[in-house]
Amino acid sequence: MEQPTPEQLTGLTDLDPEGLRAALLAAVDVLVEELARIESRAVFPAIEPGSLVPLFPKAPPEAPESLAAILADHRALVEPNATQWQHPGFLAYFPTSASSVGIVGELLMTALGQNTMLWRTSPIGTELEQVVVGWLRDAFGLPGSFDGFLTDTASTSSLIAIAAAREAAGMDVARRGLAGRPELGRPRLYASEEAHSSIEKAAMTLGIGRDNVVRVPVDRELRMNVGALEAAIAADAAAGHRPIAVVATLGTTSSTSVDPVAAIGDVAARHGLWLHVDAAYAGAAALLPERRADFRGWERADSIVVNPHKWLFSPIDASLLLTRRMDQLRAAFSLVPEYLRTLDREGAVRDVNEYTPQLGRRFRALKLWVLLRWFGLEGLRRRIRHHLELATTLAGWVDADPAFERLAPVPFSTVCLRYAPPGPAGETTDEREARLDALNQHLIDAVNRTGEVFLSHTRLDGRFAIRVAIGQVRTEARHVERAWALLQHEAAILG
Ligand SMILES: Cc1ncc(COP(=O)(O)O)c(C=O)c1O
């Protein structure tokens, strides 16, 4: 197929259909080849900060360039300098996979060019979103009282939920703001010490402030201590503060621990507080009937976030925000200027922008609709179960090796560990911890430098922990075996 000429690329309108076909096919060849050779790439490339900017011209070209030249530069300059999230050895953070079907879905979504801000600007975007939200809600075993929509990230979903919680607490901040209202007291949020930073960021953004996020202590298994939650709320109420919401995390970021959401829900209900559940990563496991016990009680939440772009193999971005209180989200964000009114159908349609801080929205439901049909729920369950099994196997290897320690239970597909060889005689506990912290920092660097796998770290109970997070759709047993072999090998070299 002929490549489009520069003239075609810059005609006064757009490519003709044949030109578009040729351009897409050329790009498809490049991306398929890239995925085919992904394992020959270092997951994290050996590049230094600032080394990429000089590779690119200081100004864009005045004259059109050929697609062939652009794609050649993409292969030479872009692909090798990417962190390879698509690599099966990507075991860092929580993996995000652009599964093959996800790539197809994104392509269809982009080509349709929908802005789903209003029903009128995308009837199918608005209504297919309702369908997909209902499919996922039911597949997670949640009741029909949950409605919702899709956002870009869990950070946005949680921000929206907390803004709604504030409205539900009667603060009328959307209209009156916070400034100059001492009668409001200090609005307070409660989340465990292990909750994701996005909760504090939401508090920063919403004018609640980080100081008003009460970090509730956790138990030995890194789950929120419900007695401490109850005590913190009571102390705040006695001090004249204004408790608003409790955030329970099902699958915390560091260790994937599971807060006791049923008991937390009881406390929230007793104090009339909004319950937000952050299941951004682990929510996907609710597709498995045998794993529902971990989620028992989340059906009483006011809002729940699950990210299909984490463990449901959707390309970034796709975050599902479910809520039983759409009215409160609307109270927090609805503002309809004349130019956005739907005069002939006022009140009869859902305009999703009324529930979100931003106006323009992508048609994310399309890619999820394609993805859910392509995998089927069974296909998703099989892959999630596979990841759970791989993590259990790895945890067993760690436990069986006296030179390593597992630093947290493994409820899902993430294993936290450290290399812990014996130290010199007479070493104090503090000395031992400092030695192991340094050793494990060297170890993760050494393993990541191989380029075969990519791991990230956290701190658990003050200790430097290496995380192995299994969730890339392409990850197989051999990649986890290799990660473990590299950890053992590099550890032996470090001594
Ligand atoms: C539990 C939890 N919540 C929220 C987030 C934030 O996700 P996002 O990047 O979609 O904002 C993460 C990210 O890893 C997470 O682990």
The ligand as an SDF file (V2000), in Angstrom:
LIG
                    3D

 16 16  0  0  0  0  0  0  0  0999 V2000
   -4.9270    1.6990   45.8640 C   0  0  0  0  0  0  0  0  0  0  0  0
   -4.6590    2.7430   44.8310 C   0  0  0  0  0  0  0  0  0  0  0  0
   -5.4800    3.7960   44.7210 N   0  0  0  0  0  0  0  0  0  0  0  0
   -5.2830    4.7620   43.8090 C   0  0  0  0  0  0  0  0  0  0  0  0
   -4.2270    4.7060   42.9370 C   0  0  0  0  0  0  0  0  0  0  0  0
   -4.0420    5.8150   41.9320 C   0  0  0  0  0  0  0  0  0  0  0  0
   -4.3240    5.3520   40.6640 O   0  0  0  0  0  0  0  0  0  0  0  0
   -4.3730    6.3360   39.4050 P   0  0  0  0  0  0  0  0  0  0  0  0
   -3.0070    6.3400   38.8390 O   0  0  0  0  0  0  0  0  0  0  0  0
   -5.3910    5.7100   38.4970 O   0  0  0  0  0  0  0  0  0  0  0  0
   -4.7880    7.6660   39.8870 O   0  0  0  0  0  0  0  0  0  0  0  0
   -3.3400    3.6380   42.9980 C   0  0  0  0  0  0  0  0  0  0  0  0
   -2.1970    3.5450   42.0790 C   0  0  0  0  0  0  0  0  0  0  0  0
   -1.4430    2.6170   42.0710 O   0  0  0  0  0  0  0  0  0  0  0  0
   -3.5640    2.6320   43.9680 C   0  0  0  0  0  0  0  0  0  0  0  0
   -2.7250    1.6100   44.1030 O   0  0  0  0  0  0  0  0  0  0  0  0
  1  2  1  0
  2  3  1  0
  2 15  2  0
  3  4  2  0
  4  5  1  0
  5  6  1  0
  5 12  2  0
  6  7  1  0
  7  8  1  0
  8  9  2  0
  8 10  1  0
  8 11  1  0
 12 13  1  0
 12 15  1  0
 13 14  2  0
 15 16  1  0
M  END
$$$$
